[in-house]
Amino acid sequence: MRHVLPVNFNNADADGVVRLNTRGVLKALGELSWALTEGAEVFITDGEIHASAVVQLSDGIWIARVTQWLDEPFDTKRETLCEQKIYLLQHCRKNADREDDYKMIGAYGTAEAAEEAMARAVQRPVFKDYPDDFQIVEYVLGQDHWVDGFFVWTPDSE
């Protein structure tokens, strides 16, 4: 997922390198709950100039190296939502009436976080006897996932 960072292109050098240790960037990182990582792809903008860039650590300072100048503003909603994934942890088992008993445990930003939550949940008394009934389902945000209508189960449909 590419994050959008506000930058000041006045502090860019001739090679298209922009420092990321500014108040605006630090504030945006806090709002995104995201830390800079080497090689991360980001969008950078000052509201008028827009670019794709790669994050790098140079002499102890985080920088964004422009990889492509963009003629038009990027669609931040489309770009971030189309690539952002969510991982739903659920538990499903047949109850005494042979009906599916679904429990939505939580929604997580990474598969690893969902797996950690599953490891915690399996210790709870309600799930302890049914450890194989957990599912982690990956969804991409901003997309329709159920497009074919629905099916109603009846005893005759078996």
ChimeraX commands (.cxc) that place a marker at each C-alpha (Angstrom):
marker #1 position 0.00,0.00,0.00 radius 0.5
marker #1 position 1.35,3.41,-0.89 radius 0.5
marker #1 position 0.90,6.14,1.66 radius 0.5
marker #1 position 0.60,9.82,0.79 radius 0.5
marker #1 position 3.09,12.12,2.46 radius 0.5
marker #1 position 2.99,15.91,2.39 radius 0.5
marker #1 position 6.41,17.28,1.52 radius 0.5
marker #1 position 8.06,20.60,0.87 radius 0.5
marker #1 position 9.61,20.43,-2.60 radius 0.5
marker #1 position 11.54,23.62,-1.77 radius 0.5
marker #1 position 13.96,21.41,0.14 radius 0.5
marker #1 position 14.38,18.93,-2.75 radius 0.5
marker #1 position 17.77,18.60,-4.38 radius 0.5
marker #1 position 18.49,18.43,-8.12 radius 0.5
marker #1 position 18.18,14.61,-8.08 radius 0.5
marker #1 position 14.62,14.72,-6.74 radius 0.5
marker #1 position 15.48,13.83,-3.16 radius 0.5
marker #1 position 13.21,15.29,-0.47 radius 0.5
marker #1 position 13.85,15.16,3.28 radius 0.5
marker #1 position 11.12,13.43,5.29 radius 0.5
marker #1 position 12.03,14.78,8.72 radius 0.5
marker #1 position 9.65,17.74,8.46 radius 0.5
marker #1 position 6.73,18.51,10.79 radius 0.5
marker #1 position 4.18,17.82,8.04 radius 0.5
marker #1 position 5.57,14.38,7.29 radius 0.5
marker #1 position 5.94,13.48,10.97 radius 0.5
marker #1 position 2.35,14.55,11.63 radius 0.5
marker #1 position 1.09,12.50,8.66 radius 0.5
marker #1 position 3.04,9.45,9.85 radius 0.5
marker #1 position 1.42,9.76,13.28 radius 0.5
marker #1 position -2.05,10.01,11.74 radius 0.5
marker #1 position -1.36,6.99,9.54 radius 0.5
marker #1 position 0.17,5.02,12.43 radius 0.5
marker #1 position 2.92,4.14,10.01 radius 0.5
marker #1 position 6.70,4.17,10.35 radius 0.5
marker #1 position 9.06,4.84,7.48 radius 0.5
marker #1 position 10.75,1.73,6.10 radius 0.5
marker #1 position 13.60,1.37,3.65 radius 0.5
marker #1 position 12.30,0.79,0.13 radius 0.5
marker #1 position 8.66,1.71,0.84 radius 0.5
marker #1 position 6.87,3.21,-2.16 radius 0.5
marker #1 position 4.99,6.42,-1.37 radius 0.5
marker #1 position 3.22,9.30,-3.06 radius 0.5
marker #1 position 4.58,12.72,-2.16 radius 0.5
marker #1 position 2.89,16.03,-2.79 radius 0.5
marker #1 position 2.88,19.66,-1.78 radius 0.5
marker #1 position -0.62,20.12,-3.14 radius 0.5
marker #1 position 0.58,21.34,-6.55 radius 0.5
marker #1 position 3.45,19.02,-7.46 radius 0.5
marker #1 position 2.97,15.25,-7.23 radius 0.5
marker #1 position 5.37,12.33,-7.50 radius 0.5
marker #1 position 5.92,8.67,-6.76 radius 0.5
marker #1 position 8.97,8.06,-4.59 radius 0.5
marker #1 position 10.92,5.43,-2.70 radius 0.5
marker #1 position 11.84,5.90,0.96 radius 0.5
marker #1 position 15.51,5.56,1.90 radius 0.5
marker #1 position 17.63,6.16,4.98 radius 0.5
marker #1 position 20.58,8.36,4.03 radius 0.5
marker #1 position 23.17,9.38,6.62 radius 0.5
marker #1 position 20.61,8.88,9.39 radius 0.5
marker #1 position 17.93,11.00,7.68 radius 0.5
marker #1 position 14.83,9.58,6.03 radius 0.5
marker #1 position 14.43,10.79,2.45 radius 0.5
marker #1 position 12.09,10.20,-0.47 radius 0.5
marker #1 position 13.79,9.71,-3.83 radius 0.5
marker #1 position 11.44,10.62,-6.68 radius 0.5
marker #1 position 10.94,7.74,-9.11 radius 0.5
marker #1 position 8.33,9.43,-11.29 radius 0.5
marker #1 position 6.96,12.96,-11.54 radius 0.5
marker #1 position 3.21,12.89,-12.09 radius 0.5
marker #1 position 1.44,15.28,-14.46 radius 0.5
marker #1 position -1.85,15.02,-12.59 radius 0.5
marker #1 position -2.72,14.52,-8.95 radius 0.5
marker #1 position -2.98,10.87,-8.03 radius 0.5
marker #1 position -6.29,9.48,-6.87 radius 0.5
marker #1 position -5.31,8.86,-3.28 radius 0.5
marker #1 position -8.58,7.15,-2.38 radius 0.5
marker #1 position -8.31,4.71,-5.27 radius 0.5
marker #1 position -4.61,4.07,-4.82 radius 0.5
marker #1 position -4.74,3.43,-1.10 radius 0.5
marker #1 position -8.01,1.50,-1.00 radius 0.5
marker #1 position -7.27,-0.72,-3.99 radius 0.5
marker #1 position -4.09,-1.98,-2.40 radius 0.5
marker #1 position -5.07,-2.01,1.26 radius 0.5
marker #1 position -6.02,-5.39,2.66 radius 0.5
marker #1 position -7.85,-6.40,5.78 radius 0.5
marker #1 position -7.83,-9.80,7.42 radius 0.5
marker #1 position -10.99,-11.00,9.15 radius 0.5
marker #1 position -10.68,-13.65,11.83 radius 0.5
marker #1 position -13.82,-15.69,12.31 radius 0.5
marker #1 position -14.84,-18.92,13.93 radius 0.5
marker #1 position -17.52,-21.13,12.37 radius 0.5
marker #1 position -18.86,-24.47,13.55 radius 0.5
marker #1 position -22.10,-26.39,13.35 radius 0.5
marker #1 position -24.32,-25.96,16.41 radius 0.5
marker #1 position -26.65,-28.62,17.84 radius 0.5
marker #1 position -29.24,-27.85,15.13 radius 0.5
marker #1 position -26.62,-28.32,12.36 radius 0.5
marker #1 position -26.71,-24.60,11.64 radius 0.5
marker #1 position -23.55,-22.62,11.07 radius 0.5
marker #1 position -22.62,-20.63,14.15 radius 0.5
marker #1 position -20.37,-17.76,13.00 radius 0.5
marker #1 position -18.45,-15.55,15.35 radius 0.5
marker #1 position -16.53,-12.59,13.97 radius 0.5
marker #1 position -13.48,-12.32,16.22 radius 0.5
marker #1 position -11.82,-9.25,14.72 radius 0.5
marker #1 position -10.42,-7.36,11.75 radius 0.5
marker #1 position -6.66,-6.91,11.39 radius 0.5
marker #1 position -4.29,-4.99,9.15 radius 0.5
marker #1 position -1.94,-7.93,8.55 radius 0.5
marker #1 position -2.25,-11.69,8.26 radius 0.5
marker #1 position 0.32,-11.99,11.06 radius 0.5
marker #1 position -1.84,-9.91,13.42 radius 0.5
marker #1 position -4.85,-12.10,12.59 radius 0.5
marker #1 position -2.79,-15.23,13.31 radius 0.5
marker #1 position -1.67,-13.79,16.65 radius 0.5
marker #1 position -5.30,-13.04,17.52 radius 0.5
marker #1 position -6.24,-16.59,16.58 radius 0.5
marker #1 position -3.53,-17.95,18.90 radius 0.5
marker #1 position -5.04,-15.89,21.73 radius 0.5
marker #1 position -8.65,-16.82,20.89 radius 0.5
marker #1 position -8.02,-20.56,20.75 radius 0.5
marker #1 position -7.11,-20.41,24.46 radius 0.5
marker #1 position -10.58,-19.12,25.40 radius 0.5
marker #1 position -12.95,-21.73,26.85 radius 0.5
marker #1 position -15.59,-21.13,24.17 radius 0.5
marker #1 position -13.14,-22.03,21.37 radius 0.5
marker #1 position -10.73,-24.40,23.12 radius 0.5
marker #1 position -12.51,-27.57,21.95 radius 0.5
marker #1 position -12.81,-26.32,18.36 radius 0.5
marker #1 position -9.37,-25.06,17.35 radius 0.5
marker #1 position -9.72,-26.14,13.70 radius 0.5
marker #1 position -12.82,-24.03,13.06 radius 0.5
marker #1 position -11.03,-20.67,12.75 radius 0.5
marker #1 position -10.74,-18.91,9.40 radius 0.5
marker #1 position -8.70,-15.92,8.32 radius 0.5
marker #1 position -10.22,-14.30,5.27 radius 0.5
marker #1 position -8.35,-11.66,3.26 radius 0.5
marker #1 position -10.29,-8.78,1.68 radius 0.5
marker #1 position -9.10,-5.88,-0.45 radius 0.5
marker #1 position -10.78,-2.66,0.65 radius 0.5
marker #1 position -12.79,-0.68,-1.86 radius 0.5
marker #1 position -13.93,-3.71,-3.87 radius 0.5
marker #1 position -17.21,-5.62,-4.06 radius 0.5
marker #1 position -16.71,-9.15,-2.78 radius 0.5
marker #1 position -20.18,-10.65,-3.04 radius 0.5
marker #1 position -21.48,-10.01,-6.55 radius 0.5
marker #1 position -23.41,-13.19,-7.43 radius 0.5
marker #1 position -26.53,-12.83,-5.31 radius 0.5
marker #1 position -27.21,-15.26,-2.52 radius 0.5
marker #1 position -28.24,-18.82,-1.80 radius 0.5
marker #1 position -30.90,-19.81,0.69 radius 0.5
marker #1 position -30.43,-23.24,2.16 radius 0.5
marker #1 position -33.45,-25.42,2.66 radius 0.5
marker #1 position -33.59,-29.09,3.65 radius 0.5
marker #1 position -34.59,-29.89,0.07 radius 0.5
marker #1 position -31.43,-28.35,-1.37 radius 0.5
marker #1 position -29.07,-30.99,0.05 radius 0.5
marker link #1:1,2 radius 0.2
marker link #1:2,3 radius 0.2
marker link #1:3,4 radius 0.2
marker link #1:4,5 radius 0.2
marker link #1:5,6 radius 0.2
marker link #1:6,7 radius 0.2
marker link #1:7,8 radius 0.2
marker link #1:8,9 radius 0.2
marker link #1:9,10 radius 0.2
marker link #1:10,11 radius 0.2
marker link #1:11,12 radius 0.2
marker link #1:12,13 radius 0.2
marker link #1:13,14 radius 0.2
marker link #1:14,15 radius 0.2
marker link #1:15,16 radius 0.2
marker link #1:16,17 radius 0.2
marker link #1:17,18 radius 0.2
marker link #1:18,19 radius 0.2
marker link #1:19,20 radius 0.2
marker link #1:20,21 radius 0.2
marker link #1:21,22 radius 0.2
marker link #1:22,23 radius 0.2
marker link #1:23,24 radius 0.2
marker link #1:24,25 radius 0.2
marker link #1:25,26 radius 0.2
marker link #1:26,27 radius 0.2
marker link #1:27,28 radius 0.2
marker link #1:28,29 radius 0.2
marker link #1:29,30 radius 0.2
marker link #1:30,31 radius 0.2
marker link #1:31,32 radius 0.2
marker link #1:32,33 radius 0.2
marker link #1:33,34 radius 0.2
marker link #1:34,35 radius 0.2
marker link #1:35,36 radius 0.2
marker link #1:36,37 radius 0.2
marker link #1:37,38 radius 0.2
marker link #1:38,39 radius 0.2
marker link #1:39,40 radius 0.2
marker link #1:40,41 radius 0.2
marker link #1:41,42 radius 0.2
marker link #1:42,43 radius 0.2
marker link #1:43,44 radius 0.2
marker link #1:44,45 radius 0.2
marker link #1:45,46 radius 0.2
marker link #1:46,47 radius 0.2
marker link #1:47,48 radius 0.2
marker link #1:48,49 radius 0.2
marker link #1:49,50 radius 0.2
marker link #1:50,51 radius 0.2
marker link #1:51,52 radius 0.2
marker link #1:52,53 radius 0.2
marker link #1:53,54 radius 0.2
marker link #1:54,55 radius 0.2
marker link #1:55,56 radius 0.2
marker link #1:56,57 radius 0.2
marker link #1:57,58 radius 0.2
marker link #1:58,59 radius 0.2
marker link #1:59,60 radius 0.2
marker link #1:60,61 radius 0.2
marker link #1:61,62 radius 0.2
marker link #1:62,63 radius 0.2
marker link #1:63,64 radius 0.2
marker link #1:64,65 radius 0.2
marker link #1:65,66 radius 0.2
marker link #1:66,67 radius 0.2
marker link #1:67,68 radius 0.2
marker link #1:68,69 radius 0.2
marker link #1:69,70 radius 0.2
marker link #1:70,71 radius 0.2
marker link #1:71,72 radius 0.2
marker link #1:72,73 radius 0.2
marker link #1:73,74 radius 0.2
marker link #1:74,75 radius 0.2
marker link #1:75,76 radius 0.2
marker link #1:76,77 radius 0.2
marker link #1:77,78 radius 0.2
marker link #1:78,79 radius 0.2
marker link #1:79,80 radius 0.2
marker link #1:80,81 radius 0.2
marker link #1:81,82 radius 0.2
marker link #1:82,83 radius 0.2
marker link #1:83,84 radius 0.2
marker link #1:84,85 radius 0.2
marker link #1:85,86 radius 0.2
marker link #1:86,87 radius 0.2
marker link #1:87,88 radius 0.2
marker link #1:88,89 radius 0.2
marker link #1:89,90 radius 0.2
marker link #1:90,91 radius 0.2
marker link #1:91,92 radius 0.2
marker link #1:92,93 radius 0.2
marker link #1:93,94 radius 0.2
marker link #1:94,95 radius 0.2
marker link #1:95,96 radius 0.2
marker link #1:96,97 radius 0.2
marker link #1:97,98 radius 0.2
marker link #1:98,99 radius 0.2
marker link #1:99,100 radius 0.2
marker link #1:100,101 radius 0.2
marker link #1:101,102 radius 0.2
marker link #1:102,103 radius 0.2
marker link #1:103,104 radius 0.2
marker link #1:104,105 radius 0.2
marker link #1:105,106 radius 0.2
marker link #1:106,107 radius 0.2
marker link #1:107,108 radius 0.2
marker link #1:108,109 radius 0.2
marker link #1:109,110 radius 0.2
marker link #1:110,111 radius 0.2
marker link #1:111,112 radius 0.2
marker link #1:112,113 radius 0.2
marker link #1:113,114 radius 0.2
marker link #1:114,115 radius 0.2
marker link #1:115,116 radius 0.2
marker link #1:116,117 radius 0.2
marker link #1:117,118 radius 0.2
marker link #1:118,119 radius 0.2
marker link #1:119,120 radius 0.2
marker link #1:120,121 radius 0.2
marker link #1:121,122 radius 0.2
marker link #1:122,123 radius 0.2
marker link #1:123,124 radius 0.2
marker link #1:124,125 radius 0.2
marker link #1:125,126 radius 0.2
marker link #1:126,127 radius 0.2
marker link #1:127,128 radius 0.2
marker link #1:128,129 radius 0.2
marker link #1:129,130 radius 0.2
marker link #1:130,131 radius 0.2
marker link #1:131,132 radius 0.2
marker link #1:132,133 radius 0.2
marker link #1:133,134 radius 0.2
marker link #1:134,135 radius 0.2
marker link #1:135,136 radius 0.2
marker link #1:136,137 radius 0.2
marker link #1:137,138 radius 0.2
marker link #1:138,139 radius 0.2
marker link #1:139,140 radius 0.2
marker link #1:140,141 radius 0.2
marker link #1:141,142 radius 0.2
marker link #1:142,143 radius 0.2
marker link #1:143,144 radius 0.2
marker link #1:144,145 radius 0.2
marker link #1:145,146 radius 0.2
marker link #1:146,147 radius 0.2
marker link #1:147,148 radius 0.2
marker link #1:148,149 radius 0.2
marker link #1:149,150 radius 0.2
marker link #1:150,151 radius 0.2
marker link #1:151,152 radius 0.2
marker link #1:152,153 radius 0.2
marker link #1:153,154 radius 0.2
marker link #1:154,155 radius 0.2
marker link #1:155,156 radius 0.2
marker link #1:156,157 radius 0.2
marker link #1:157,158 radius 0.2
view
